[in-house]
């Protein structure tokens, strides 16, 4: 197996550390090369690359061919490093044909990565932890927060794992905890962004835990090892996206986020600035491509291209109507999948009135139209019809894209993954 972009490793000064965010989707691998300004709390995008997966690499966001995924990741990372080098030259106005030693524009190869995970077998649960502090005047420290998380795990994890395993149809010992995070805190009834250093008596933590099959997690680790990468963390993508939206931690923020990829639709719900839960179901853009292939008698690859041309408005009226008619057959089923995913999050009296859509398949305007036309008031407790809109990269917080190239709703996930580095320090 040839990995041209991972033959050599070079040591870099800590302040110049280059990191990688890696989103291994069903249709595409997306790689983001970035640095971190910890003073201004800002992600600096240096380069971005995207390459199509082999048709047999993934199935419903699950890895089924490790070698094919490794090769796609290597190409995507190579593209990201190339774009970073090109941007560096433009930044200091060096012509691309200059005889200047190109080595001085060589972006250091990242060795540390934040890796995304998604798919219908990835499950997230929210656990509320309430307690009264013995000394209200003492400041909350990391030891106290870690004790809360440890207590939650001891009291609630056993039953939660059994329930999740039963839902997925696997044994509890096949599941692995990905992460457990405190994603919102109330002290004496007041929401705070970070409880560290605060005093108070009555504390409520909303703890969000995620689990995935060990087979899936181990596949990600094997891919990272093949690429010479150290995994800093494996992050559930809908969670990362919901945390990255501007204002998403504010106590008045509420939204439903739909990340619609090639193999799955990932759903996250935020209420009062905290994650209520995440759900995934195996219905993404590939279903629509297969529909076009069947109804219009096309090869799958040609159907995929036709879908992209349709999304970009490149088709004539007659062909456009044929595509629209074919897509309409599966839209109600997709909406019902969203409804079912939302209905399984039972910690809400009323659902958020803002729906954000991102991911590659969100480019299909038919999806937004279907969401707007769906009878939400009749099937779920919405106070009024929700507003549906696309989520763009400029709506994420703490992102400085120096390349000015990451502009599509399809490219939200790697940016959100990069931003999760602030949860690790």
Number of C-alpha atoms within 10 A of each C-alpha: 7 9 15 11 16 17 10 8 12 8 11 12 7 7 10 12 16 22 24 29 29 27 26 29 29 28 23 21 24 27 30 31 29 25 20 23 12 11 6 8 13 16 23 21 25 26 29 28 23 21 20 17 21 15 13 13 22 22 19 23 25 24 22 15 15 17 15 18 25 25 23 22 28 22 22 26 30 23 22 24 25 18 20 25 21 20 18 20 18 12 11 8 9 14 11 11 7 9 8 11 8 12 8 10 15 15 19 18 23 24 20 18 24 24 25 23 23 30 26 19 24 27 25 26 20 21 18 13 16 14 11 13 15 10 11 14 11 13 13 18 13 11 8 13 15 13 11 18 19 12 13 17 16 10 11 11 16 11 11 18 21 16 13 21 21 12 11 17 10 14 13 18 11 12 23 18 16 20 14 18 15 22 19 23 23 19 17 13 11 11 19 15 13 13 21 13 10 14 18 19 14 16 20 18 23 19 23 23 24 20 22 24 21 15 14 20 20 12 16 23 17 15 19 20 13 17 19 17 20 16 17 16 18 19 21 26 26 28 26 21 25 26 23 25 20 14 15 22 23 16 17 11 16 23 22 22 27 26 29 25 27 25 25 26 30 29 24 27 25 22 22 17 23 26 26 23 26 29 25 24 22 20 23 25 24 23 17 24 24 18 21 25 20 14 14 13 11 16 13 17 13 14 23 19 12 21 26 18 13 20 17 12 11 12 16 9 9 8 13 17 13 13 20 16 13 18 22 15 12 14 17 15 12 20 18 13 17 20 15 15 19 20 15 11 17 10 12 13 10 13 24 22 15 15 21 21 23 26 25 22 25 25 22 18 14 15 21 19 12 15 21 15 11 16 12 18 12 8 12 15 14 15 13 12 16 18 14 18 16 18 24 19 21 17 13 21 19 20 20 18 19 16 18 11 13 21 12 17 22 23 23 26 28 27 32 28 30 29 27 21 17 12 8 8 6
